[in-house]
Amino acid sequence: MSISDYERQERIQFDPEGYELSTLAVRSGQHRSLEGEHSDPIYPTSSYVFSSAREAAARFGGDEKGNIYSRFTNPTVQFFEERIAAMEGGERAVATASGMAAILSTCLSLMQNGDHVVCSRSVFGSTVSLFEKYLSRTGISTTFVDPTNIASWEEAIQPETKMLFLETPSNPLAELTDVEALSVVAKKHDLLLVVDNCFCTPVLQQPLKQGADIVIHSATKYLDGQGRCVGGVVVGNDKHMEEVFGFIRTGGACLSPFNAWVFLKGLETLKLRMDAHCKNAMEMARWLEQQDGIERVFYSGLESHAQHDLAKRQQTGFGGVLSFEVKGGQEAAWKFIDATQMISITGNLGDVKTTITHPATTTHGRMTPEARAEAGVHDNLIRLSVGIEDINDIKADMLLGLAAI
Ligand SMILES: Cc1ncc(COP(=O)(O)O)c(C=O)c1O
């Protein structure tokens, strides 16, 4: 390398210290190569070449830093990890193949046979299945509790409890947990507090700064934001992340460099998109509350929401997802969904396109009817992930749904 090559490399070592979130979203995790590219490069390679057998042995033996194999590390994946860690305010992030892989890896790397989890009963359906059906086989047991009631969390703690797990706001009923208050309980009992921050993203809420130990994302949702890729990430301190990294490196649920690159691009526009999602969702929630045919609207931005004050304190915005109950049962809900034309009927959320879902028969369909009833996911409930289309066009489509019931 010439002197100017070295100087150029020096220039792009971005130090995130002191920068605001919008800047971190576009600048952190940037490692320009000697080609001088302005956009982050993709490294689609499965392995890396060593200059000698000695160097290969040193890398494998851990005596020398550097890439070995893309199941372990990949530069593009590392850029994404650095950027999301900076945005969440964590020491380190570990990217995973999906949001579920992020949850599984966190649990299997930080717990063992005989450990116990206290989990919010209002979490994503697959998360419930993971705890109930699969982690139970490894000897990790779970108690589900009302996420809104801090006393119920503490009452469920046993001598074997290792982790408290929650989503806030929850999917699909927008129930909130006071993270700061729960972190006091977690510290008192020496437990890991893990928060799935999928719905808020670091733009609206940074749980690590509120006392959580670990933040998890399904990057498939808002971090991508345009429904292109499946992926996940875990963020926390170096000690915990070394364990999660060790599990991913061995277990193999790693993120592909292409997906990491898409998420890097997604993060660059995250703040703008979240602002637009929040604005449209707020207007939609207020509008739905006034419509005949709607029984209840669940959105933490509404004054009618039982935890509106907590949402104002804990979040800097109310998010893009709301749910509502229609008058009638499942038949009415399905009629409503089928009558919409522009809105996409799909299980995904956090997309720039508005999406509509019937949780009881899709995302939460694998839960038992009793668990669904307990979680408040009734047959007449519809979830709307409000996109960034013109709000009047979304309303016009929703009117078709209302007219059908
Ligand atoms: C809150 C939440 N967490 C985790 C997941 C799982 O993520 P993935 O589908 O990327 O595995 C989802 C998926 O819908 C989700 O809504």
The ligand as an ORCA input file, in Angstrom:
! r2SCAN-3c Opt
* xyz 0 1
  C     -41.832     -9.402     17.720
  C     -41.215    -10.458     16.859
  N     -40.111    -11.079     17.278
  C     -39.513    -12.049     16.541
  C     -40.036    -12.438     15.335
  C     -39.347    -13.525     14.545
  O     -38.566    -13.005     13.532
  P     -38.188    -13.771     12.180
  O     -39.440    -13.978     11.409
  O     -37.207    -12.869     11.522
  O     -37.571    -15.078     12.580
  C     -41.179    -11.810     14.848
  C     -41.711    -12.209     13.522
  O     -42.749    -11.900     13.076
  C     -41.796    -10.796     15.631
  O     -42.921    -10.177     15.230
*
